[in-house]
Amino acid sequence: MFSEERANAGVTFPKGFKAAGVKAGIKKSGNLDLAMIYTEKEASIAGVFTQNAVAAAPVVVSRAHVATGSAHAVVANAGCANACTGETGLANANKMAELAAKELGCDASDVLVGSTGIIGVNLPMDKVEAGIKAAAAELSDKGSQNAGNAIITTDTYSKACSCEVMLGGKAVRFGAIAKGSGMIQPNMATMLCYITTDAKIASPLLQKALSSIVEVSFNMISVDGDMSTNDTVLVLANGQSEAAEILEDTKEYEIFYHTLEKICQELSKRIAADGEGATKFLTINVTGTKSFADAKTIAMSVAKSPLVKTAFFGQDPNWGRVICAVGYAGVPMVPEKTVIKFGDVTVYANGLGAEYDEEKLAKVMAEHDIVINIDMGLGQESATVWSCDFSYEYVKINGEYHT
């Protein structure tokens, strides 16, 4: 479904979308730090935001603008989160929308805003204003890669993907850019994710789809167990594919839904794999539970355990740390029915450590991608969480982040 060759087309892969990323001088590094996405044709809009009670100013503004049901643009910056900045921060977030609207010829309520970076610092609005003007002037159908790079913080790369599906005999395109590396544990993560499509779909139905999909994608990743103040996932659908409007309970809606779901899950995996200082990408499958909620709780308990994460960094097959995390997850369990595998090697069964081929297990632990399978033996439900290890570099990055 996904083409790496056209991944860099990202949010400009669908018809009618343009993007840009510029150096506004917000980041101390001098790297790209202000992004803009634009569609001249009005787009239906859906959004999901952080559940942190301390929501950043851009989240407050974008929630209100999403509620209008339509939008023309997104403007986002890196280097400053504009969180915990009071009335000044709220005014600055609104100003970002107003400045972009002026450059693009639309209403401020048609502009969604995002910020990521250090908490408790006010935006340098003179630099933001200059950056918005520059980004508006540089908008192009080749601008997605720069836009993606302009929203990253401690990420080692910008996450992007694109794909095309047939709906009603017409080609419909999807594109996305996302950032996220640390302060990652849902619900959602310290992440900004912008998805575009040229499908035609009403905002209420788009919102219904996105809200459901987030539960099995962005809400299933954890790097460090911390919930950010700025998490934002937005989808803009401008209808320029010429395909008929997507209606609920149709084959077209089912295709649209599963395509959007795969995009969100693919980006979720990339965010988890690019966790700060990560050397291992961990997929934690929990099966045999009585409910999805039970399976997710257990998987998250394992994913968030510093002892589990450091064991995998050290390539130490310490299954005791995993069964311990399962046991304190707060979900009823029967130890004798639980089976744990690292890769396809059983390490725990019947309430005891299992005998295994040490050489075979060592090969599993040496891989970058490692699957932890946990069968609870109590039901038919399951859940998958994506995570990573804790390395020395994680401590270094976060110990020096503010300075």
N, C-alpha and C positions, 0 to 999 in steps of 0.2 A: 504493500500500500504506500509506504513512504519511499521517496526517492532522495537519496543523499545528494545526487547531482543537482537537484533543484531545491534542496533544503534551504540554501541561502536566499532563495526567492521569498521565503517566509511569508510575512503579512502582505506582501505585494503580489503574491502568486494569484490570488483571486482577482477577477476583473474589477477595475475601478478604484483600486487602493494604491496609494502612494505613501512613501515613508522617507524619513531622513534621520540621521544621527550626527550631532555636531559637538564641538568642544566649546562649552560655555565658560569653562574655568571654575566650575563648582568643585570638581575633584582636585585634590592637591597634586595628583599625578599628572594632570594636564591631558588625560585621556578623554575620549568621547564621553559625554555625560548628560546630554539632553536629546531625547527622542521625540519624534512626532509621527503619527499615523493619520492619514486623511482619506476620506472618500467624499467626492463632490456630491454624489447621490446619497441622500439621507439613508442611514442604516438603522435597522432594528437593533436593539441593544439588550444584553443581559449581563449581570455581574454578580459575583459572589465575593464577599470580603471577610477580613479577619473577624474572629469572634472575641478577640481581646477587648476587654472593657476600656482599655486605654487605646482608642483608635486614633490614628494619625489624621491630621487635617485633610489631606487629600482623599482619605477614605470617606470622611464625612461629606465632602463636596461631591465625590463621585457617586456615592449612594443616592444623593438627592438627584443628580443628573440622570442616573440610570432609571430612576422612577418616572421620568418623563417619557420613556419608551423609545427614544430615538437619539441618534448622535451623528456627528460628522467627523469627529477627531478625538485623538488621544494625545496628550502631551505628558511626558514623564521625565524625571531627572534622577540621576544617581549622585551619591556623595553627600546627600543631606536628606534625612527621612522626613523632615518637617513634622515630627511627632513630639508631643509634650511641649508645644510652643504656644499654647493659649490662643487668645484672640488674634494675635499677630500672625500666628501660623495659619489660622483659618482665613484671615484676610489675604494672606499670600497665596494660599491654594486657590481661592476664588480669583485672585489676580492673574494667576497662571492661565486659567480658563478664559478670562477676559482678554488677555493679551493674544492668546492663540486665536480666539474668535475674531478679533480685529484684523489679524493678518489673513485669516481664511475666509472672511466674509460670512460668518454664521453667528448664531447666538451663543453666548457664554454657556448656556445650559446644554448646548450641543457638543461641548468639549468635556472629556473625562480626563482627570489628572491623576498622576501617580508619582510617588517619591520613594527612594530607598537610600539608606546610608546611616549616618550617625544620628541617634535620637537626641533631642533637646537642643538642637542648633537651628537658628532661623535661616531660611533661604536667603542667599545674596541676590535680592531681586533685580539689581542692576544687571548682574550676569545672566540671570534667568531671562530677563526681557530681551537682552541681546541675543541669547541663544534661541529663543522662540522665533525671533525675526529671521535669524540665520537658517533655522530648520525649515521654516515655511518657504524660504527662497530656494532651498535645496531639495524639496520634495520631488521624488521620482519613483518610477516603477522599479528602480534598481536599488532603492534606499533601505531595504529591510535589514541587510547585514549590518550597516552602520547603526540603525535604530536598535538592533539587538545588542550590539556592543556598547551602546550608550546607556543601557540600564543595568549593566552588571556591576557588582561590587567585588566580593572576594571570589566570585566564580572564576574558574580557569578558562571558560569559554562561554559564549552565548548559545543558549539552547534554541533551536529553530527546527521547524519541519513544515512540510507541505504535502498535499495529496489531492487527487482528483477522483471523483466518482460520478457515475451516471445516475441521474434522477429524471424519470419521465422522458428518457431519450435525449436529455441534455447533459452536457458536461458541467459539473459543479465543482468548484475549487475551494480548498481550505488552506490557510496558512497560519503560522504562529511564531511568536518569539516569546521567550521566557527567561527569567533570571531567578536564581535561588541557590544558595550554597551553605549558609549558616543561619542560626536562629530558625531552625526548621523542625517543627512538629505541629502538625495540624491540630486544630482544624486549619488546614493549609500550612503555609510556611512563610518565611520572610521572602516572599516571592511576588514578582509581578509577572503576569501572563496575559498576553494580548493575542486573541485569535480572530482572524477575519475569514469571511466566506462570502461568495457571491450568490449564495442561495437566497431565496425569498421565503421568509418565515416571520410570523408576527412575534412581537416582543414577549407577550405572555407565554407562548409555547416555547420560545427560545429559552426563557428564564426557567421554565419547568424542566427542560432538558438539562440545562447546565447545572442547576441545583442538585439534580439527581446524580449526574455524572461526577461531580466533585466528590461525592461521598465514596466513590470507588476508584478515585484517582488521586487528586491532590490531598485528600484527607487520609490517604493511606501511605504517606511517606514520613520518615523521621530521620533527621541527622543528629539532633542534640536534645530533643525534648522541649525546646523553647518555642513559644508562640509569639510571632511578631505583632507589631502594631500596624503594619502597612500592607498586609496580604491583600492582593487584588487579582481576580481573574475576570477578564472582560471578553465578550464575544460580540463582534459587529457583523451584521448580515445586510449587505446592500442590495441584494436581489438582481444584480446585473448579469447573472448567468443566462437569463431568459427562460429558465426552467419555471414551471408553474409553482405557485405558492405551496409550500409544504403544510399539510394539514395533519392533525392528530389522528392516530389510529389508521394510518395508511402505510403501505409498503415504503413509500418515499420517506416518511418520517422515521421509520425503523432504520433505513439505510443512513439517513442523516444522523440520527442519534448514535448509532454504533460507530460511525466515522468520527464524530466529535469525541466520543468516549475513547477511542483508540488514540486520538491525538493527545488528549489529556493524560492518558496513562503513559504514553511514550514520553511526554515531557516530564511527568512525575518520576519516571525511572532515571532520566538524565539528570534531574535535579538531585535525586538521592545519590547517584553515582558520583556526582561532582561535589559532594559534601566537603566542607573545609578540611583540607589535609587528608582526604580519604585515599586509601590504598586498596580497599575492597568494596565491592558492590554486593550487598546482601539482600536476597529475596527470601522472605519468611512466609512460608505457606502453612497455615493452620487449617486442618480438616477435622471432621468427626465431632463437631460441636452441635449444640442444640439450636444455636442462632448465629446469624452473621455477627451480631454485636459481641457475643462471647468470643468468637474466633478473632475478631479485630482486637479486642481487649488483650487477649493472650499474645497475639503477634506484636502489638505495640509494647507490651511489657518486655518482651525479648529485645525488640528493636531499640528501646530506650535504655537498656541496662548498660552502664559504663563498663561493667565487668565482662559482659558478653562482647561488647564492641572492642575492648582492648585485647581480649583473647584472640579474636579473629585478626586483629592487626599483627599480633605476635605469632600467628599461624599455630596457635595452641588449641588443639581439639578438646577444650575443657567443657564437655557436655554438662557437667555439674552446674555451671553458671546458667545454662539454658533451662534446665529443668527447675532450677531455683526460681528463675524469672517467671516460668509458667506457674509455679506453685503460689507465688505471691500476687498473681494478677487479679485475684479476687473472684475468679470464676470457678464454680464447682468442678472438681476433677477427681479422677481415680488414677493414682500413679501407676498402678499395675496395668492399666489399659492404655497408657500413653506410650507412644513410640516416637523417638526422635532420630532423624537421619541428617547427616551432613553430606550433601550431594546424594548419592545412592548408597551411602555406607551407614548402616544402623549403628548408633552409638549408645542408645538407651532403650530398653524394653523390659516388660515384666517387673517394673519397679527397680531394675538394676542396670548397671553399666553392661553393655553388650560386648561380646568378643568380636574384634574386627581386625582386618588386615591393616597393620600400621602403615605400611608403605603406600597402600591404596588411599588411605585417609590423608596421609601427608601430601599426596598429589592434589587432593580436593582442597586442602587448606592453603596450598600455594597458589591456587587460581585467583584471578581478580574477581570473577563473578562466582559467588558461592550461594547455593540454595540450602536453606534450612527447612526441612519438612517435619512438621509436628502433627501427628495424628492423635487426637484426644480419645477416639474410640467410643464416643457417647452420642453421636448423632450424624446428621447428613449435611450440615452447613459448613461453610468454609470462608476464609478471607486471606488475602495476600497483602503484605506490607513490604515496602521497599526501603532499605536503609543502607548504612555504610559503617565502617569501623571508626575507631578513635585512634589517631596517630599522634606522634610528638608534634607534628606540624599543626594539628588542630589547636593544641594549647598555645603554641607560639602565635598563630594568627589571631586568636581571641584575646590573648594576653596583651597584644600590642595594637588591637584594633583602633582604639580611640586616639592613640598617639601616633 
